[in-house]
Every structure is written in structure tokens, then in C-alpha cells.
């Protein structure tokens, strides 16, 4: 699976980001305390302001793609300014830590199991939920956007905590990832898609769009397991009783990373009154081309929230 909001949402706007982040992780400190574990973070630790005015009535929460062991804050800000062209005089843009970004040392040297990955992913989901609840309690309108891995995080938040935000944009995610794909990731291996439908073997993390060059193998395999920790869920079942009428879902017919949505997935979204935007392109191109349109769709007639392209 790969990234998220970066190239014009960053169609996979995280793809590129993820590559950058994995290449940079070689310089990470290796002074890991093997006894270190998950610590409940404060809300101040979770929420990272990126741009805009905190006094704004509208908060846009970016759920970072990847999974990546670092926050990609600079790249994310550039994408929203240059490609999405959000009006930061009207919108407060933030990102939210995920377990592997908040406690990155945990994943650099010590292999995690698939069961541990699922546990860490649930903590990531909880952090996103806490951020939404925090801003809603302040009377803000809150919109959440997730691309690729970030889309899975948002789907899990919806499944676990219900529809708690004012709107959602999900780009290049999946509802029911094929078993052979998530099971490979659960073992630290990689699968992809040919023509958006046929599952194929990949040579490694870099071909899967998750970086790899120069990164410790243990880190790359741990990130793959975190991806599987969401990918194994059957969201058609988990979301069947959740209101999804304020969701925009974007997918690419040629997506080589997560694959194109199946008829079953499309039918489910249609039944749930989700607005579906379809691209003929691959993973990254889809995100790049549709992030702005998807956000404009979910924000309705509030044209002042966007600058001219």
C-alpha cells in the first residue's frame, strides 16, 4: 500500500513522500530501548499544526499515508498549498501522529509481529479519533482526508467510532483488500496489481511504493506489517451500519498499489450514498488529479476555501 495526500492531494502524495522518508530513515538513531513500549500520548503530542489559522472555524485533518516512520509535514504543506490550493486564511490544516511516527525508534531495529501491528494500528486509529473529538469540542467543522494508508486509517476510525466528523475524503484506499495481498504484507512481503485487478508479486518495498533503498530491512518489514494491520479488515462488513453519506471516495482503475475497487465495493459505496470519483489512472496520478475536486465536493459551496488553480 503506499502513501497519501501529496501530489495534488498528492496522489499518493505519499508515494513520493514515502520514498523520501524511507531513504532518510537510514540516519535514524539506533539507540533503541528494547523495553520501550506504547505510551498514551497527550493531545498536544498527537496534533501537529501545519498551516493556517487556529482561529479558523474549519479544520482539515490530514491522515498521513505510508505507513512511514516519520511525519512528512513539509511535503504535506507543499501539496495543500501548491496542488490542492486550499485557502489557509480560512482553513486550519493539521496532521496527526501515528504510532510509528510518534514512537519511531520502536520500529527501527526490533521486528514486530502481525498481532503487534494490529495493536499499533488501533492506537493510530484512536489518535485520529481523539484529534477529531478535540476540535469538535471546540465547535469547529472538522474534515478528514486520507490517501492510501491514510484512507485505511480513516475507514477504521469510522468503523470503530462512527461518523464523528463533518466530512471525509478517502483516496486510493480499499474496502476489502484481497487476502493474498494483505497476507503477504503481514509476513513483511509485498504484492501489487497489474492493470488494477490482477495480483502480482513485487521484488520489494521500493516497487511496492514504500521506499526501501538504504532503509533497514527490519523497518521496511515492520511498515509492511502495519499496512496489513488495516488491510486484513473487511470494511464492507464493518461499515455496513455506519452513516457514510458525507464521504467522498476516489479510486483509480489502473491502481498498481492497492488495486481498483471491485463491483462489490462500488455497489456498497453506492448503497451507502457515498460520492464516488473514478480515475482511469494509476495510484499516484489519481491522488494528484482528484484531491482538490474531492475536497471541493465535500466542502460544498464554500468556494472561498479554495484559491484559483
C-alpha positions as a printed Julia matrix, in Angstrom:
309×3 Matrix{Float64}:
   0.0     0.0     0.0
   1.55    3.34   -0.09
   1.04    6.93    0.52
  -1.4     9.51    0.57
  -2.09   13.04    0.13
   0.74   14.51   -1.55
   0.72   15.21   -5.1
  -2.28   17.1    -5.62
  -3.57   15.51   -2.78
  -0.72   14.06   -3.78
  -1.99   11.23   -5.42
  -0.16    9.15   -3.39
   1.05   12.22   -2.44
   2.68    9.99   -0.15
   4.23    7.78   -2.55
   6.95   10.21   -3.2
   6.94   11.15    0.36
   7.25    7.65    1.5
  10.24    7.16   -0.74
  11.86   10.22    0.79
  11.08    9.17    4.26
  12.41    5.66    3.92
  15.6     6.91    2.35
  16.04    9.29    5.27
  15.41    6.69    7.91
  18.93    5.36    7.49
  20.1     8.21    9.65
  17.73    7.33   12.47
  19.25    6.75   15.88
  19.75    3.1    16.73
  19.78    3.65   20.48
  16.51    1.83   20.93
  15.47    0.78   24.37
  14.1    -2.74   23.91
  11.78   -2.25   26.84
  10.2     0.82   25.25
   6.54    0.37   24.52
   3.48    2.35   23.65
   2.79    5.27   25.97
  -0.53    7.07   25.92
   0.22   10.45   24.3
  -1.3    13.78   25.23
  -3.49   15.64   22.75
  -0.66   18.17   22.37
   1.65   15.37   21.25
  -0.86   13.95   18.8
  -1.87   17.04   16.82
   0.72   18.76   14.64
  -0.32   22.17   13.2
   0.84   22.54    9.61
  -0.57   25.8     8.26
  -3.46   28.22    8.51
  -5.08   29.99   11.44
  -6.0    28.2    14.63
  -8.95   30.57   14.95
 -10.49   29.25   11.72
 -13.88   27.63   12.03
 -12.85   24.85    9.65
 -10.18   22.28   10.49
  -8.77   19.95    7.86
  -7.08   16.88    9.35
  -4.6    15.04    7.12
  -4.21   11.33    7.9
  -0.72   10.61    6.63
  -0.09    7.8     4.16
   2.74    5.32    4.0
   2.98    3.82    6.51
   6.03    5.9     7.26
   8.22    6.18   10.37
   8.43    9.97   10.08
   5.95   12.79    9.79
   6.06   14.27    6.29
   4.95   17.73    7.36
   6.86   19.87    4.86
   5.76   17.8     1.89
   2.17   17.77    3.11
   2.09   21.57    3.46
   3.53   21.97   -0.03
   0.87   19.71   -1.52
  -2.04   21.58    0.06
  -0.61   24.93   -0.97
   0.55   24.08   -4.47
  -1.82   21.38   -5.69
  -4.97   21.46   -3.58
  -4.7    25.26   -3.36
  -6.55   25.42   -0.05
  -7.15   28.92    1.31
  -5.16   28.87    4.53
  -6.74   32.14    5.64
  -9.96   30.18    6.04
  -8.77   26.68    6.99
  -6.58   25.34    9.79
  -4.52   22.43    8.41
  -3.15   19.82   10.81
  -1.76   16.33   10.69
  -1.94   13.67   13.38
   0.77   11.38   14.64
   0.53    7.67   14.02
   2.07    5.11   16.34
   5.1     4.57   14.1
   5.77    8.3    13.76
   5.3     9.12   17.42
   7.45    6.19   18.59
   9.6     5.64   15.54
  12.51    4.04   17.4
  10.24    1.15   18.2
  10.23    0.03   14.59
  13.84    0.57   13.56
  15.58   -2.49   14.95
  13.1    -4.8    16.64
  10.8    -6.89   14.42
   7.12   -6.71   15.26
   4.58   -9.48   14.76
   1.37   -9.13   12.81
  -0.56   -9.14   16.09
   1.57   -6.29   17.37
   0.99   -4.41   14.12
  -2.78   -4.67   14.59
  -2.39   -3.33   18.13
  -0.3    -0.36   16.98
  -2.76    0.36   14.18
  -5.61    0.54   16.67
  -3.59    3.1    18.63
  -3.11    5.08   15.42
  -6.87    4.99   14.87
  -7.5     6.18   18.39
  -5.16    9.15   17.94
  -7.01   10.26   14.83
 -10.33    9.94   16.65
  -9.02   11.94   19.61
  -7.97   14.75   17.26
 -11.44   14.89   15.67
 -13.16   14.9    19.07
 -10.8    17.63   20.33
 -11.65   20.05   17.53
 -15.36   19.2    17.52
 -15.46   20.05   21.23
 -14.18   23.49   20.29
 -17.12   23.98   17.96
 -15.1    23.55   14.75
 -16.21   21.98   11.5
 -13.84   19.07   11.01
 -12.99   17.38    7.71
 -10.68   14.37    7.48
  -8.72   13.34    4.42
  -6.74   10.14    3.99
  -4.91    8.77    0.98
  -3.75    5.18    0.6
  -2.61    4.07    4.09
  -4.31    7.18    5.44
  -7.57    6.08    3.82
  -7.41    2.8     5.75
  -6.85    4.69    9.0
  -9.93    6.81    8.34
 -12.01    3.76    7.43
 -11.03    2.11   10.69
 -11.91    5.25   12.63
 -15.36    5.23   11.04
 -15.79    1.54   11.82
 -14.59    1.86   15.42
 -16.07    5.21   16.47
 -18.79    6.02   13.99
 -19.28    9.12   11.87
 -17.82   11.79   14.16
 -16.53   14.4    11.66
 -18.32   16.74    9.28
 -16.93   15.12    6.15
 -14.35   12.69    4.81
 -12.26   12.31    1.68
 -10.79    8.85    1.05
  -8.42    8.46   -1.87
  -6.9     5.25   -3.28
  -7.85    3.01   -0.39
  -9.73   -0.29   -0.39
 -12.7    -1.72    1.47
 -11.86   -5.41    1.05
  -8.21   -5.92    0.2
  -7.63   -9.34   -1.43
  -6.44  -11.9     1.09
  -3.31  -12.8    -0.85
  -2.2    -9.17   -0.71
  -2.63   -8.41    2.98
  -1.31  -11.84    3.97
   1.9   -11.16    2.06
   2.27   -7.79    3.79
   1.6    -9.47    7.14
   4.75  -11.53    6.52
   6.74   -8.44    5.58
   6.5    -9.24    1.86
   4.92   -7.28   -0.98
   2.23   -7.7    -3.61
   0.84   -5.29   -6.16
  -1.62   -5.13   -9.04
  -1.37   -5.32  -12.79
  -3.95   -3.2   -14.6
  -5.59   -2.52  -11.25
  -7.01   -6.03  -10.92
  -4.54   -8.91  -11.21
  -2.43   -9.52   -8.1
   1.29   -9.87   -8.84
   4.48  -10.47   -6.88
   6.76   -7.49   -6.29
  10.52   -7.5    -5.83
  10.43   -5.45   -2.67
   9.3    -2.37   -0.82
  10.53    0.1    -3.41
   8.47   -1.49   -6.18
   5.51   -1.51   -3.8
   5.82    2.26   -3.46
   7.0     2.04    0.15
  10.62    3.11   -0.22
  13.33    0.64    0.67
  16.62    1.94   -0.69
  19.02    2.2     2.24
  16.37    1.53    4.86
  16.97   -1.28    7.38
  15.13   -4.41    6.31
  13.52   -4.72    9.72
  12.0    -1.26    9.35
  10.65   -1.97    5.88
   9.13   -5.26    7.01
   7.59   -3.61   10.06
   5.96   -0.96    7.87
   4.55   -3.7     5.63
   3.0    -5.39    8.67
   1.4    -2.12    9.76
  -0.16   -1.86    6.3
  -1.52   -5.39    6.68
  -2.87   -4.5    10.11
  -5.52   -2.43    8.35
  -5.67   -4.34    5.08
  -6.96   -7.55    6.62
 -10.2    -5.88    7.76
 -13.4    -6.38    5.74
 -14.72   -2.83    5.74
 -17.83   -3.66    3.75
 -18.95   -5.6     6.8
 -17.55   -3.23    9.42
 -19.09   -0.13    7.85
 -22.5    -1.56    6.94
 -24.26    0.2     9.84
 -22.26    3.45    9.67
 -23.57    6.64    8.02
 -21.28    7.32    5.06
 -23.36    9.97    3.3
 -20.73   12.65    3.93
 -17.88   10.63    2.39
 -16.19   11.17   -0.98
 -14.27    8.11   -2.24
 -11.73    8.32   -5.07
 -10.21    5.3    -6.78
  -8.1     4.62   -9.86
  -8.95    1.9   -12.36
  -5.27    1.24  -13.02
  -4.11    1.46   -9.39
  -0.96   -0.63   -9.1
  -0.61   -0.25   -5.32
  -3.97   -1.07   -3.74
  -5.86   -2.12   -6.86
  -9.1    -0.79   -8.33
 -12.34   -1.07   -6.39
 -14.34   -4.16   -7.28
 -18.0    -4.13   -8.29
 -18.85   -5.33   -4.79
 -17.01   -2.38   -3.23
 -18.54    0.14   -5.64
 -22.03   -1.26   -5.09
 -21.57   -0.99   -1.33
 -20.43    2.64   -1.54
 -23.32    3.47   -3.85
 -25.8     1.87   -1.46
 -24.31    3.95    1.38
 -24.77    7.2    -0.6
 -21.03    7.79   -0.9
 -19.93   10.16   -3.67
 -17.56    8.17   -5.91
 -14.97    9.82   -8.16
 -13.34    7.49  -10.68
  -9.97    7.94  -12.35
  -8.62    5.94  -15.28
  -5.11    6.33  -13.89
  -2.69    4.72  -11.51
  -2.24    5.27   -7.77
  -0.22    8.47   -7.65
  -1.81   10.13  -10.66
  -5.28    9.5    -9.24
  -4.46   11.24   -5.99
  -2.76   14.11   -7.75
  -5.69   14.75  -10.04
  -8.6    14.29   -7.65
  -7.62   15.6    -4.19
  -8.77   19.13   -4.95
 -12.0    18.01   -6.66
 -12.82   15.65   -3.81
 -12.34   18.34   -1.18
 -14.38   20.85   -3.14
 -17.12   18.24   -3.35
 -17.21   17.54    0.38
 -16.94   21.21    1.38
 -19.91   22.08   -0.79
 -20.45   25.65   -1.89
 -17.79   27.2     0.31
 -15.78   28.37   -2.7
 -13.81   30.83   -0.6
 -11.99   27.89    0.93
 -10.02   27.37   -2.28
  -7.69   29.56   -4.29
  -7.77   29.59   -8.09
  -5.71   26.76   -9.65
